[in-house]
Amino acid sequence: MPLVHIELIEGRSEEQLKNLVKDVTAAVVENTGAPAEHVHVVLNEMQKDRYAVGGTLKSDEK
Protein backbone atom coordinates (compact mmCIF):
# COMPACT_ATOMS: atom_id res chain seq x y z
CA MET A 1 0.00 0.00 0.00
CA PRO A 2 1.92 3.08 -1.17
CA LEU A 3 1.22 6.13 0.97
CA VAL A 4 2.15 9.57 -0.37
CA HIS A 5 2.10 12.69 1.81
CA ILE A 6 2.12 16.08 0.08
CA GLU A 7 2.52 19.34 1.99
CA LEU A 8 1.20 22.45 0.21
CA ILE A 9 0.58 26.06 1.03
CA GLU A 10 -3.13 26.77 0.74
CA GLY A 11 -4.56 28.46 -2.33
CA ARG A 12 -4.96 25.87 -5.05
CA SER A 13 -8.34 25.16 -6.60
CA GLU A 14 -10.25 21.94 -6.09
CA GLU A 15 -9.57 21.11 -9.75
CA GLN A 16 -5.82 21.57 -9.28
CA LEU A 17 -5.83 19.30 -6.24
CA LYS A 18 -7.86 16.63 -8.04
CA ASN A 19 -5.43 16.71 -10.98
CA LEU A 20 -2.45 16.49 -8.62
CA VAL A 21 -3.88 13.44 -6.85
CA LYS A 22 -4.69 11.80 -10.20
CA ASP A 23 -1.19 12.43 -11.60
CA VAL A 24 0.61 11.32 -8.42
CA THR A 25 -1.47 8.14 -8.29
CA ALA A 26 -0.67 7.37 -11.94
CA ALA A 27 3.06 7.91 -11.31
CA VAL A 28 3.04 5.58 -8.31
CA VAL A 29 1.14 2.92 -10.25
CA GLU A 30 3.54 3.19 -13.20
CA ASN A 31 6.67 3.05 -11.07
CA THR A 32 5.67 0.50 -8.43
CA GLY A 33 3.12 -1.71 -10.14
CA ALA A 34 0.71 -1.17 -7.25
CA PRO A 35 -2.95 -1.07 -8.25
CA ALA A 36 -4.44 2.44 -8.19
CA GLU A 37 -7.01 1.44 -5.59
CA HIS A 38 -4.16 0.72 -3.16
CA VAL A 39 -2.44 4.09 -3.59
CA HIS A 40 -3.21 6.53 -0.79
CA VAL A 41 -2.49 10.26 -1.17
CA VAL A 42 -2.72 12.66 1.79
CA LEU A 43 -2.79 16.40 1.07
CA ASN A 44 -1.92 18.72 3.94
CA GLU A 45 -2.63 22.36 3.18
CA MET A 46 -0.87 24.87 5.39
CA GLN A 47 -1.98 28.41 6.05
CA LYS A 48 0.44 31.02 4.77
CA ASP A 49 0.91 32.34 8.30
CA ARG A 50 2.02 28.89 9.47
CA TYR A 51 4.88 28.36 7.00
CA ALA A 52 8.14 30.27 6.69
CA VAL A 53 11.18 30.26 4.41
CA GLY A 54 14.38 32.01 5.44
CA GLY A 55 12.77 33.37 8.60
CA THR A 56 9.88 35.05 6.77
CA LEU A 57 6.30 33.84 6.94
CA LYS A 58 4.77 33.30 3.52
CA SER A 59 1.91 35.57 4.63
CA ASP A 60 4.41 38.44 5.04
CA GLU A 61 5.79 38.16 1.50
CA LYS A 62 4.74 40.83 -0.94
C-alpha positions as CSV (number, residue, x, y, z in Angstrom):
1,M,0.0,0.0,0.0
2,P,1.9,3.1,-1.2
3,L,1.2,6.1,1.0
4,V,2.1,9.6,-0.4
5,H,2.1,12.7,1.8
6,I,2.1,16.1,0.1
7,E,2.5,19.3,2.0
8,L,1.2,22.4,0.2
9,I,0.6,26.1,1.0
10,E,-3.1,26.8,0.7
11,G,-4.6,28.5,-2.3
12,R,-5.0,25.9,-5.0
13,S,-8.3,25.2,-6.6
14,E,-10.3,21.9,-6.1
15,E,-9.6,21.1,-9.7
16,Q,-5.8,21.6,-9.3
17,L,-5.8,19.3,-6.2
18,K,-7.9,16.6,-8.0
19,N,-5.4,16.7,-11.0
20,L,-2.5,16.5,-8.6
21,V,-3.9,13.4,-6.9
22,K,-4.7,11.8,-10.2
23,D,-1.2,12.4,-11.6
24,V,0.6,11.3,-8.4
25,T,-1.5,8.1,-8.3
26,A,-0.7,7.4,-11.9
27,A,3.1,7.9,-11.3
28,V,3.0,5.6,-8.3
29,V,1.1,2.9,-10.3
30,E,3.5,3.2,-13.2
31,N,6.7,3.1,-11.1
32,T,5.7,0.5,-8.4
33,G,3.1,-1.7,-10.1
34,A,0.7,-1.2,-7.3
35,P,-2.9,-1.1,-8.2
36,A,-4.4,2.4,-8.2
37,E,-7.0,1.4,-5.6
38,H,-4.2,0.7,-3.2
39,V,-2.4,4.1,-3.6
40,H,-3.2,6.5,-0.8
41,V,-2.5,10.3,-1.2
42,V,-2.7,12.7,1.8
43,L,-2.8,16.4,1.1
44,N,-1.9,18.7,3.9
45,E,-2.6,22.4,3.2
46,M,-0.9,24.9,5.4
47,Q,-2.0,28.4,6.1
48,K,0.4,31.0,4.8
49,D,0.9,32.3,8.3
50,R,2.0,28.9,9.5
51,Y,4.9,28.4,7.0
52,A,8.1,30.3,6.7
53,V,11.2,30.3,4.4
54,G,14.4,32.0,5.4
55,G,12.8,33.4,8.6
56,T,9.9,35.0,6.8
57,L,6.3,33.8,6.9
58,K,4.8,33.3,3.5
59,S,1.9,35.6,4.6
60,D,4.4,38.4,5.0
61,E,5.8,38.2,1.5
62,K,4.7,40.8,-0.9
